[in-house]
Amino acid sequence: MKQRIVFSLLMSFVLSLLMTLWITWINLGLPANFLWLWTKAFMLAWPAAASISFLFAPKVHKLTEKIVSKWLKTAG
């Protein structure tokens, strides 16, 4: 359980940081207040991403195992 929590926090941190940077830049360019706008977007996105990651990671992991096992069966 501790590993799942830490993984969810770290993975969601990295994804939120990079995705909010990317989307903020695409939508706004580089205005004078870019850093503030990006920080605001990140602070809103990270808690949501962490919660989603924690809740859905086990289901996504199981789905991934099913997909990969089918690929291995058809490839082998």
Z-matrix of the N, CA and C atoms (Angstrom, degrees):
N
C 1 1.451
C 2 1.533 1 111.06
N 3 1.335 2 117.02 1 -41.74
C 4 1.464 3 119.59 2 179.32
C 5 1.519 4 110.98 3 -62.84
N 6 1.330 5 116.44 4 -40.34
C 7 1.458 6 119.95 5 179.25
C 8 1.528 7 110.07 6 -63.54
N 9 1.310 8 117.36 7 -40.99
C 10 1.463 9 121.71 8 179.78
C 11 1.527 10 111.06 9 -62.23
N 12 1.323 11 117.12 10 -41.40
C 13 1.463 12 121.53 11 178.93
C 14 1.521 13 110.47 12 -66.15
N 15 1.326 14 117.09 13 -48.28
C 16 1.467 15 120.91 14 -179.14
C 17 1.517 16 110.47 15 -63.45
N 18 1.336 17 117.52 16 -43.96
C 19 1.458 18 120.82 17 178.45
C 20 1.526 19 110.55 18 -59.76
N 21 1.327 20 116.86 19 -46.33
C 22 1.465 21 120.99 20 -179.93
C 23 1.521 22 111.47 21 -60.19
N 24 1.318 23 116.73 22 -42.10
C 25 1.465 24 120.19 23 179.67
C 26 1.528 25 111.87 24 -66.99
N 27 1.322 26 116.76 25 -45.86
C 28 1.465 27 119.62 26 -178.06
C 29 1.524 28 112.49 27 -69.23
N 30 1.322 29 116.45 28 -45.41
C 31 1.463 30 119.65 29 -178.66
C 32 1.519 31 110.73 30 -65.25
N 33 1.317 32 117.06 31 -43.45
C 34 1.457 33 119.89 32 179.44
C 35 1.525 34 111.32 33 -67.50
N 36 1.338 35 117.93 34 -32.88
C 37 1.465 36 121.34 35 176.38
C 38 1.519 37 110.39 36 -61.23
N 39 1.331 38 116.24 37 -51.36
C 40 1.467 39 120.86 38 -177.81
C 41 1.527 40 110.60 39 -63.35
N 42 1.319 41 116.92 40 -48.31
C 43 1.462 42 120.03 41 -179.01
C 44 1.525 43 111.81 42 -63.50
N 45 1.316 44 117.58 43 -44.89
C 46 1.459 45 120.38 44 179.65
C 47 1.520 46 111.53 45 -63.98
N 48 1.309 47 116.45 46 -42.75
C 49 1.462 48 120.90 47 179.57
C 50 1.524 49 110.98 48 -58.89
N 51 1.322 50 116.39 49 -50.44
C 52 1.465 51 120.42 50 -176.38
C 53 1.521 52 112.58 51 -73.77
N 54 1.318 53 117.52 52 -40.43
C 55 1.466 54 119.84 53 -178.81
C 56 1.526 55 111.80 54 -68.94
N 57 1.319 56 118.11 55 -41.34
C 58 1.465 57 119.12 56 178.32
C 59 1.522 58 110.93 57 -67.87
N 60 1.324 59 117.60 58 -35.20
C 61 1.466 60 120.61 59 174.92
C 62 1.524 61 109.84 60 -60.81
N 63 1.314 62 116.02 61 -50.09
C 64 1.461 63 122.28 62 -177.59
C 65 1.537 64 111.69 63 -61.70
N 66 1.315 65 116.73 64 -50.95
C 67 1.463 66 120.63 65 -176.44
C 68 1.526 67 111.27 66 -68.65
N 69 1.325 68 117.80 67 -38.96
C 70 1.461 69 120.36 68 177.05
C 71 1.524 70 110.23 69 -62.10
N 72 1.315 71 117.22 70 -43.60
C 73 1.463 72 121.50 71 179.15
C 74 1.531 73 111.10 72 -65.00
N 75 1.337 74 116.79 73 -43.89
C 76 1.473 75 119.76 74 179.36
C 77 1.526 76 110.69 75 -62.20
N 78 1.322 77 117.32 76 -43.86
C 79 1.462 78 120.88 77 -176.11
C 80 1.522 79 114.28 78 -75.79
N 81 1.325 80 117.59 79 -34.18
C 82 1.462 81 120.06 80 -171.41
C 83 1.525 82 114.85 81 -116.90
N 84 1.325 83 117.71 82 -14.15
C 85 1.459 84 118.30 83 -171.15
C 86 1.521 85 108.76 84 74.58
N 87 1.318 86 116.22 85 -145.22
C 88 1.470 87 120.10 86 -179.50
C 89 1.533 88 111.27 87 -120.99
N 90 1.337 89 117.64 88 71.46
C 91 1.466 90 119.56 89 177.07
C 92 1.533 91 110.43 90 -70.41
N 93 1.303 92 116.68 91 169.65
C 94 1.476 93 121.76 92 -178.26
C 95 1.530 94 111.68 93 -59.08
N 96 1.315 95 117.75 94 -33.27
C 97 1.471 96 121.13 95 -178.00
C 98 1.533 97 112.29 96 -99.27
N 99 1.323 98 117.03 97 25.93
C 100 1.463 99 121.26 98 -177.80
C 101 1.530 100 111.89 99 -56.15
N 102 1.307 101 117.55 100 -47.22
C 103 1.466 102 120.78 101 -177.39
C 104 1.524 103 111.29 102 -59.33
N 105 1.319 104 117.50 103 -41.22
C 106 1.464 105 121.28 104 178.24
C 107 1.528 106 110.87 105 -65.08
N 108 1.334 107 116.41 106 -45.56
C 109 1.460 108 120.35 107 -178.94
C 110 1.526 109 111.28 108 -64.70
N 111 1.320 110 116.11 109 -41.54
C 112 1.451 111 120.37 110 178.51
C 113 1.533 112 110.61 111 -64.44
N 114 1.329 113 116.88 112 -45.08
C 115 1.466 114 121.12 113 179.50
C 116 1.528 115 110.64 114 -59.91
N 117 1.326 116 116.25 115 -42.85
C 118 1.466 117 120.27 116 178.82
C 119 1.529 118 110.69 117 -61.61
N 120 1.334 119 116.88 118 -45.33
C 121 1.468 120 120.83 119 178.77
C 122 1.528 121 110.78 120 -62.05
N 123 1.324 122 116.76 121 -42.49
C 124 1.461 123 120.83 122 179.84
C 125 1.525 124 111.41 123 -63.62
N 126 1.323 125 116.73 124 -44.50
C 127 1.465 126 120.23 125 -178.04
C 128 1.528 127 111.82 126 -64.76
N 129 1.324 128 116.94 127 -28.63
C 130 1.463 129 120.05 128 175.68
C 131 1.527 130 111.61 129 -79.95
N 132 1.317 131 116.38 130 -34.91
C 133 1.463 132 120.51 131 -174.37
C 134 1.529 133 113.22 132 -79.55
N 135 1.322 134 117.88 133 -37.78
C 136 1.460 135 119.55 134 -172.77
C 137 1.531 136 113.78 135 -59.86
N 138 1.328 137 119.57 136 -48.80
C 139 1.468 138 117.80 137 179.98
C 140 1.532 139 112.39 138 -60.24
N 141 1.328 140 116.34 139 -39.07
C 142 1.461 141 119.42 140 178.58
C 143 1.525 142 110.14 141 -65.26
N 144 1.327 143 117.05 142 -45.30
C 145 1.464 144 120.94 143 -179.55
C 146 1.526 145 111.33 144 -63.85
N 147 1.316 146 117.52 145 -39.23
C 148 1.465 147 120.80 146 179.25
C 149 1.531 148 110.55 147 -64.66
N 150 1.307 149 116.41 148 -43.47
C 151 1.470 150 120.36 149 179.34
C 152 1.523 151 110.91 150 -64.38
N 153 1.318 152 116.12 151 -45.77
C 154 1.466 153 120.76 152 179.28
C 155 1.520 154 110.43 153 -62.06
N 156 1.319 155 116.13 154 -43.92
C 157 1.463 156 120.64 155 179.93
C 158 1.528 157 111.04 156 -61.46
N 159 1.309 158 116.42 157 -45.26
C 160 1.462 159 120.39 158 -178.95
C 161 1.530 160 111.22 159 -64.98
N 162 1.312 161 116.86 160 -41.26
C 163 1.458 162 120.50 161 -176.39
C 164 1.528 163 113.36 162 -74.89
N 165 1.323 164 117.11 163 -38.33
C 166 1.456 165 120.18 164 -171.86
C 167 1.523 166 115.02 165 -101.63
N 168 1.320 167 118.90 166 -12.44
C 169 1.468 168 120.80 167 -177.73
C 170 1.525 169 112.75 168 -56.12
N 171 1.322 170 120.95 169 -45.05
C 172 1.473 171 119.33 170 -179.80
C 173 1.531 172 112.60 171 -60.97
N 174 1.326 173 117.18 172 -40.16
C 175 1.465 174 120.42 173 179.97
C 176 1.526 175 111.09 174 -69.20
N 177 1.318 176 116.04 175 -40.48
C 178 1.467 177 120.13 176 178.50
C 179 1.522 178 110.06 177 -66.44
N 180 1.320 179 116.81 178 -37.69
C 181 1.466 180 121.02 179 177.81
C 182 1.532 181 110.30 180 -61.86
N 183 1.326 182 117.49 181 -45.31
C 184 1.467 183 121.35 182 178.76
C 185 1.526 184 111.33 183 -63.96
N 186 1.314 185 116.84 184 -42.26
C 187 1.458 186 120.91 185 177.75
C 188 1.526 187 110.66 186 -62.63
N 189 1.317 188 116.64 187 -40.98
C 190 1.464 189 121.46 188 177.74
C 191 1.522 190 110.77 189 -61.08
N 192 1.326 191 117.17 190 -43.90
C 193 1.463 192 120.84 191 178.33
C 194 1.524 193 111.37 192 -60.48
N 195 1.327 194 117.47 193 -41.27
C 196 1.469 195 121.06 194 178.61
C 197 1.525 196 111.29 195 -63.79
N 198 1.322 197 116.14 196 -45.98
C 199 1.472 198 120.68 197 -178.93
C 200 1.518 199 110.12 198 -62.86
N 201 1.320 200 117.08 199 -48.29
C 202 1.461 201 121.11 200 -177.61
C 203 1.525 202 110.95 201 -64.82
N 204 1.324 203 117.69 202 -40.29
C 205 1.467 204 119.50 203 179.60
C 206 1.527 205 110.78 204 -64.37
N 207 1.331 206 117.80 205 -36.27
C 208 1.477 207 120.49 206 176.67
C 209 1.526 208 110.49 207 -67.51
N 210 1.327 209 117.37 208 -39.44
C 211 1.463 210 120.47 209 177.45
C 212 1.517 211 110.91 210 -62.36
N 213 1.338 212 114.82 211 -42.63
C 214 1.468 213 118.44 212 -179.12
C 215 1.519 214 111.38 213 -66.29
N 216 1.319 215 117.36 214 -36.23
C 217 1.462 216 120.94 215 178.94
C 218 1.524 217 110.85 216 -66.81
N 219 1.333 218 116.98 217 -41.97
C 220 1.471 219 119.38 218 -179.41
C 221 1.517 220 111.91 219 -75.92
N 222 1.315 221 117.71 220 -27.54
C 223 1.471 222 120.58 221 179.85
C 224 1.523 223 111.85 222 -81.57
N 225 1.305 224 116.64 223 -29.02
C 226 1.453 225 119.58 224 -173.16
C 227 1.478 226 112.70 225 -100.37
